[in-house]
Amino acid sequence: MAEAMLVDGDRLAYVGEESTALRLAGAAAQVDLGGAFVLPGFIDAHTHLLMMGQAMQKVELRDAASLAQIQERLREAANAAPDAARILGRGWLFPAIPGGMPTAAMIDVVIPDRPVYLDSNDVHSMWVNSAALAEMGIDRDTPDPIGGKIQRDPATGEATGLLYETAAQQYAWPTLASVTTDAERDAQLAGAFGHYLSTGVTGGIDMAMGEDDLAAMRRALTASSGGPDGGGTLPLRVTGHWLITQTGSVAGNLAQVARAVELSREVNSPWLRIAGIKIIVDGVIDSCTAAMKEPYADGSNAGLIWELEDLTPVVAAADAAGLQIAMHAIGDAASDAALDALEHACLVNGERDRRHRIEHLETVTPENVQRLARLGVVASMQPVHSDPAIQDNWRAMLGDHRVDRAYPWTEFTDAGATLALGSDAPTAPHQPLPNMYVATTRKSALDQSLPANLPQYALGLAEALGHATRDAAFSCGMEQELGRLATGMLADFVVLDTDPFDAGLDSLLTASVALTVVGGQVRYRG
């Protein structure tokens, strides 16, 4: 453990013994932290910044345990905002709904006159009322998009109010984007930045960036007095992965890669850079849309959003252009496809230093753990997704031996892979310290009375912190600048009011941030 640091401008000029730091500092100002615990700033290895800011303005439903509670929250929200054109909510869980199947009618009885849009907890499904279906223009003739599904009444073919995967992305998301102003987006992004800084996060890897997200961040750069991609600063450092949507056309898909290549050259500052692309290969287990090798407990299964013949040319093109590739793969069949596509890219494009990633990896075969490590692919995982408080439905959907190898973090590190930890906010709480609690105990940060979820996969505290700082920096190619407290590194660090190594793992649930410093500047003071 170092005793002192010397900050010169935006970098650490020295880290080590106090006596040496004092000698080197000369007449520089001194700050006595009183022996407080200092660590590198957390880098959320998988987040959605603008979506997080938007989610914080929505009705919170994650802890609503029943349909009646959800309806009461919506009623209260509608009464509190009689002039609001729409009611937006987030975080509902399938087990709270009778039969696990939400319908528009369940919302209509509470709010019949205004559109209501409710993100599921994992943000892979959207529950809407009849007014929202009408606003989106969805009826019995509306087609299911590639990789998505509009839930329908089998007798009539009419939409019943639940949009899965790309159906939510292609119908609900653009509708809501069209009625959101730039000023609203700017405020939402600022809110996300503020919440992150208050919890010790100094950088984020945005894993589904699009034109609206990028425009908001460029406006924030400009507002800080510099140009849109030079001279300005953001409250924290952002690395973006451009979202590639499945168009069903090779040309349409490759055009999106070309846009990402263009942006990677154009948007490349110390505060905002486009590093690569994001591909959502499959869905999620809670709604049985993740692609599995074996069927779900009810006998159903889901296909890939990106079949290999569509995925392979996109991955090869992005790899040839030097982009980082991040692929969402939750089902074990999806990680097969992702690794197959990466292996093909390596074969056709030749050997070079790569920094590709697979996101989530909630179910993965032992063989693919080894294959991922052998290829040098980063395993990007989110401890908060394994919180026992939200696992009942996840386990019930699989219902067999696969639940015994859920979220196997230590298998990846034992195989020699780099493990980068994040939150996937707003699909899960963004605070890194409770995230570290789940990582180190496999217990719930939401309900401490619950038993641990496969504790054999728990990480040591030093390991977990390293995966959320050093390895998160490595995952975005910034390990020479960020993620460690060492001479020459950027001065991004956090001061806690508690040393969890001394106070124990439970203290991660109560510790708070005293100071967040980004680029040598205090950005948050607790």
N, C-alpha and C positions, 0 to 999 in steps of 0.2 A: 504494500500500500504506500502510495506517495504521500508526502506531508504538505506539499505546496505546489502551486502552479503559477507561472508567470504568463500573463496575457499581453501580447503586443499586437495592437490592431485587432484583426479578426482571427489571429492564430495563437496557438500555445507556443511560447518561446522557450519554456522550460517546464518540466514536470519531474519532481523528485524531492530531494531533501530541502527542508525549510531554510537552513543556513545558506545553501547555495542560491536558492531563489532570492533571498534577501540581498545577497551580495550582487547578484546580477540585476536586481530591480533598481538599485540606486535610489533615486528620489521619486520613483513611481508610487502612485497611490497604493495603499495596502487595504485589503479587506480580510478581516479575521472572521472565519466561519465557525470558530469555536469547536473545531474537531468534527464538524458535520460530515455526513457521508456524501461524497461527490462521485458521480458516474457520468459516462458519456451520455449525451442526449439520446433518448429513445428515437429510433427510426421505425415508424410503422411500415412494415414490409408489404402490407396489402391493405389499402384503404380506398375510399371513394369520397373525396373531400367535399365537393359540392353537394353530393347526395347526403352526406353526413350533416351539413349545414341545413339542408332542406328537412331532413328527418327530425331535427331538433325543434322544428316548428309544427310538427304533426302531433296528433293525439296519440299518446303512448298507450299501447295495448299489450305489450309483452307480458305484463304481470296480470292481465285480465284472464282469470281462470275459467270463465264460462261465457256462453253467448249472452246471458243476461248482463254480466259485467261489461262486456263489450258494448252492448246496446246502451247501457246507462252512460258509459263514457261518451259515446257518440251523441246521445241526447243532451248531455251537459255541454259538450262542445258546440252543438248547434244553437242551444239557448244562449250561450255566451257570445256567439258571433252571428247575430240574426241577419247581418248584411253581407256576410261572406258568401261569395258566389259558389264555393265548393267547400266540402269538409274533407280534410286529408288525415289519414291515420297511418300508423305503422306498428309492426312488431307482433301481430296476432299469430298464435300458434294453432296448428291443426287440431290438437287434442281438446282445445277449448270449444270446438264446434261440434254439435251433435252429428255423429256419423263421420266427422272429419271432412265434411263437404259444405262449405259456405255457399249461400245463395243470395242473389239480389233481394229476394223477398225478406230475408232476415234483416236487412238494412232498411228496406222500404217502410217497414212498420214503425221505424223511428224517424227516418228522414226521407220522405217521399218526394220532396219538391226541389231538392238540390242534388247535383252530382256528388257522390261520395267515392273516394278512391282510398283503399286500404292496402298498404304493402304488407306482405307476409314477413315474418321474422327474418327469413333469409333473403328477402327482396327478389325472389325468383317467381313469385306468384302475386297477382293483384286481385283483390276481392272488391267488387264494385256493386253499386245499386242500379236500379233500372234507369234513373236519370243519367248516370254516367255511361251506361251502354248506349243510350240514345245520343249523348253528346259525342261519343266516339263513332257513331254510325254503325254499330255492330248489330246485325240481325241474323236471321237463319241463313242468309246467303253469303255472309262474310266468310271468306276462306280462312282456314288455319294456316298460319305462316310456317315456313320451314323451321323445324325445331321447336314449335310451340303448339298450343292447343287452346281452343275456346271451349270450355265445358258447356255441354248442351243437354237439353231435355231429350231423352231418347225417343219420346213419343212425338214431339213436335219439331225438334231440331232447333228450337230457340235457345239463345245463350242464357245460361242460368246465373251468371254473375262472377265466374272465376276464370281468370286468364293465367295460363301457365307459360313460363319461360318467354320465348320470343313473341308470344301473343301479347304479353304485358309490355315488352320492349317496343313492339312495332305499332301498337294501338294506343295504350295508355300513356306511355312516356312522351311521345310527340304531342299528344293532346295537351298534357300538362305543361310541356315546354312552351307551347304556343301561347299560353296565357300567363307565363311568367316573364316579368320585365327584367331588363339588365340590372336595374337598381335593386330588385329583389334578390337576384343571384349574387350581386356584390355583397349584400348584407348577409346572405346565407354563407358565403365563402368566408367572410370575416368572422362569423360566428364559429365556424369549424376551426379556423386558425386559433381563435381565442381559447376554445375548449381544449385543444391539443396542447397549447403552451402551458395552460394551467395544470396539466397532468404530466409535464416533463417530456413531451414529444417535440423534437426539434427538426424532424424531417418526415416526409411521407411519400410512399410510392403509390401513386394514383393508378388504379388498375382497371379503369374503363373510361379513359378520357375521350371526350368528343369535342365538337366545335364550341358548344356552349361553355363547357368547363374551361377550355383553353382561353376563350375570349374573356371570361371572368378573371382568370389569373393574369392575363396580360393587362387588363384594366388595373388590377391591383399593383402590378409592377409600375405602370405608368403613373398611378396616383402617388407612388412613393418618391416621385420626382425624377426618375430616370426614364429612359425610353422603354418601349414594350418588352424588349429582350436584351437590354444592356443598360447598366447603370442603376437600375431600380432594384429594390429588394422586396422580398416577401417576408411575412412574419416567421415562416419556417421554410425549409428547403423542400422543393417538390420535384420528384422525378415522375414522368408520365409514361404510361403505356397506352397507345392509341387503340381503341376498341375496333376490332374488325367484325362486322356483322355478316352473317351467312345470307348472301343474296341469291344463291342457287345458280350463279353464273361465275365461271372462272374469271372472265374479264372484269366483272363487277367486283369480285373479291380482290383481284390483283390491283385494281385501281385504288382501293383503300390502302393497300400496302404502299403503293407509290406515294400517296398522300402522307403516310407516316414517314417515309424516307425523306420527303421534302421538309417536313416539320422537324425531323431530327437534326437537319442542317441549319434550319432557320431559328429554332427555339433551343438554345444551348448556352444558358447562362449559369452561374453558380447557384442561382435561386430557382430557376425553372428550366427543365430540359425534357425533351421527348426522347426517351431511350429506346423504345421498342413498341411492340404491339401486344395486344391481349386478345386471345381467342377463347370463347366459352364453348368447350368441347361437349359438355353434357350439362345436366341439371343438378338437382339436389335430392337427397334421400328422403327428406321429410314429405315431399310430394310425389315420390316414386318416379322422378324424372332423371335421376342419375343413371347412367348406362352401366349395368351390372353383367357380369359373366353368367350368373345364375339368377333366376327370377326372384322377385320380392316374395314376402310371406303370403301375399294374396294371389300369387301365380302370375302377376303382371310383370312387365319389364319395359324399359324405355330404350329407344335407339339413341344414337349419337346425334347431336345437333350438327356436328361436322363429320360426315362420313370421310373415310380415309382418302377417297379419290378427290374430295374437295379440299381437305386439310393439307395434303402433301404439297401441292403447288404453292399454297400461301406460305407455308413454313419455309419451303426451299427458297422462295423469292425474298422473304424477309431476312433469312440467314445470309443469303448471297449479298444483300445490301448492308450487312453488318449490324442489323437491328437485333436487340434482345427480344426473345420470344417468350411470352408468359402464357401458359394454357391452363384454364380452369379444368380440372379433371377430378371429380369426386368419386365416381364409380370405378371399379377395377377394370372394366372394359374401356373406359375413357382414358385411363393412364396407359393402357396398351396402345391405343391409337396415338396418343401424344408422343410416346417414346418411339413408336414406329416412324412417325413423321420426322422427329428429330434425327433419328438414325439415318433416314433417307437424305436429309439435308446435309449431314456430315459426309455422306458417301458422294453426293453429286457436287458439293462445293469444296471439298478438300479439308485438310486439317488446318485449324487455326484456333486461337484462344476464343472460347465462347463463354457466354454467361446466361444460358437459357434457364427457364424455371418452369416448374409445374406447381400450380396453386391448389391448395386444400388437401388432396391425397387422403381423404378420410377413410377410404377402403383401397387397399393396394396389395397385390400378391407379394410374397417374399421374393419371388424371382424379379419382379419389377423394382423392388427396393434396390436390389443389387445392380440391375441394369441402369437405373437412374444414377447411382453413384459412379458406375463405370463410365458413363457418358459425361460426367461432370455437371449434371443438371442440378440446380438448386431446388431443394424441397422447401416450398413456402407454405407454412402452416399457421393455424390460428388456435392457440390454446383455448380461448373462450368458446370456440365451437364445440369443445368437448365437455363443457360445464354440465355436471350431472342434472342440473335443474331443467335442461332443455333436451335431455337424451331419451326420454320415455318413448316418444313417437319415433325417433330415429331408430331405436333398437327394435321397436315393434314392426316397423316396415321391413327390416331385414329378417329378424326372427330366427336366426340360426347361428352357426359357428362364426359367421363373419363379424358379429358384434364383439367377439373376443380378441380381435386385432384392430380395434377402432383407433384411429389417430395414433399410429405407432411411432412417435417421434424418435425414440431411442434406437429403433431399428435403422433409421436413416443415418444417424450419427455413428452407430456401430459399423455401418457399411462404408463409412468414410465420406458420406455426402455432406454438403453444407446445408444446414437447417436455418432458415430465416423466419423469424416469428413476427406476426402482425395481428391485427384485430378484424380485418374485413368490415370495419365500421362503414355504414350503419347497420349491418346485419347482426352485429354484436357490440357490446359496450367497448368504447374506444380507450378507456383508461388502462395504461400499461401496467401499473402495479397490481391491480386485481388479475390482470392477464398473467402476470408472473406467478401469482398465487396458484392459479389453475395449472400453470406449466410445471410447478415444482411439487404440487401435492395431488394433482388430478381430482381435487375436491371442488366444490361449488363456491364461487364467489358470490352467488346470488342467494344460496340457502345452505348455510354451513352445517345443517343437520343431516344432510344427505351423505351417503357413503361415497368413497372415492370411486372414480370411473377408471378401472384398470390401472391401479397405482404402479404396476411394474414398468409403465412407460413414463413415469415422472422424471423430470430433469433435475439436476442439482441447481442450486441458486446461481452460482457463478456461471454455469453453462447456460442457463436460461437468459440471464442478463446479457451474456455474450451473443447469443442468437438474436436478441432484440436490438442490439447495437452494432457490434463488430460485423456479424454475419449479415445483418440487414443492409449494412453499407456495402459489403461484398456483393450482395445480390443485385445491386444496381450499379456496380462498377465504380464505387466511390471509396473503396477501402483504403486508398492512400491519402484520403482527405478527412474521412469521418469514421466514427464508430469506436475510436480509442482515445484515451487521454495520453498523448505522447507528444514530444517536442516536434513542432512543425505541422501538427494537425490543426484543422479548423477548430476554433474555440467554441464548440457547441457542447454544453454540459448542463447538468442538472444537480441541484443541491436538495437533498431530502431532509426532513426533520427527524428521521429515524434511520438507524443502520440495521437493515434486515438481517445481516449476518450475526449481529449481536442480539437483536430483539426476537429473532425467530421468524419463521415463514408466516405465521398468522399476522405479523405486523404489516405485511404487504397490503392487508385489507384496510388498515387504519392510517398508514403513513401518508404524509402529504408532501407536496412540493413546496419548498421554501423559495427556490430561485430557479428560473430557466434562462439560460444564456445562449444566444445564437449569434455566431460571428463576433463574439466578444461583447455583444450588447445585451443588457438585461431586457428580456422580452416579457417576463412575468415575475412578479414578486408576491409570494404568499403572505 
